[in-house]
């Protein structure tokens, strides 16, 4: 599942989660991780934690038309010690909120490219 769209700043984490759940018809039992604004530098990987035993490496690139392309690679350790790996590629504009499903949870973030 992938959803991207413009958004205004939410009023607190609970309001943000409620708004996202309503907009995308997400059931209450589906876990959501809101990373908020994630500052990125072009071609510089950034690792973010998605919770215990779960990390995501975000590698941004700026395309010729100015669009931001995010390469998301995640690893999550299961209870039995196995690693689940996933990969996503997203194109959007800097400052545009997106929601992506990673290893069974929805990850919400607003990537913002730092000025060079």
N, C-alpha and C positions, 0 to 999 in steps of 0.2 A: 504494500500500500504506500502510495506517495501522494502527498498533497502539498501544493505550494500556493501562496497567495499573499497579498499585501495585508499588513495588519498594523493596528495602532498599539501602543504600549498597553499591556494589560494592567489591571489594578490588583496586584498581588497574585501569588502563585495559584491559589484556589480558584480565583476568577478566571485566570488564563486556562487552567485545566477544564473548568466547566464550559467555557466558551469553545474550546477545541472539541470536547466531547459532543456538544450540541451541533456544531457546524458539520462534523464528520460522522455523526450518528455512531459514536464509539461507546460500547457498553461499559458500565461502571467497573466491571471486573478486569478490563484490559489495562495493563500497567502503562503509565505514561511517565517519561523522564523529560522534564523541561530544562534544557541547557541554557535558556535565555539567549542573550547576545553572545556570539562566539567570534572573537576577533581573530582574523586570519591574515597571513602574509602570503602573497602569490608564490607558489611552488615550495612553500615551507610546511611540512607536515606538522599537525598539531594533534596530540593525543588527549582524549577526554574520557573520563570515567562515566560509565553508564550504570554503575552500581558495583557491589562486591563481585569480583571475578569477571567483570565485563568491561572491556575497553573498546574505543573506536578511534581509529587514526583517520583524520580528515586532511586530505591533501588538495588544496585549492589551485586552480589555474584560471587565468583570464583568457577568454577566447577572443578572436579577432573583432567580434562585434561588441565587446565589452561585457558579455555575459560571464558570470562566474560559474565555473564547473567544479563541483565537489566530488572527489573520489573518496568514498567512505569504505573503510575496511575494518571489520570488527571481529573480535574474538571473545567468546564467553565460555568459561569453564563450567561444565555441568556438575551436578552433585557426585556423579561417579568418576569425575576427573577427566572426562573427554572434553576436547575443545570443539566448539561450534564456530565456524568461520562463515562470514557473509560479506558480500561486496555490493555496493550500490554506486551509481553514477547519477548526479543530479545537476541540472543546469538551471540557474536562477539569477536574479540580480542581487547585488550586495544590499543587505538590509531587508531582504524579503524573507519572511518566515516560512519555514517548511516543516513537514512532518514526514518521517520515514519509519518504516517498520524494521527493527533490527532485533533478531533473535527473540521474537515473541513480545517485544514491548515497542510502544510508539515513542520515538524520540523527536522532540520539538526543539527547534533552534532557529535563531536569526543570525545567519552568517554575515559578518561585516568585514570587508576587506580594508586593511590598514592602508593609509596613503603611503606611497613609496617616496 
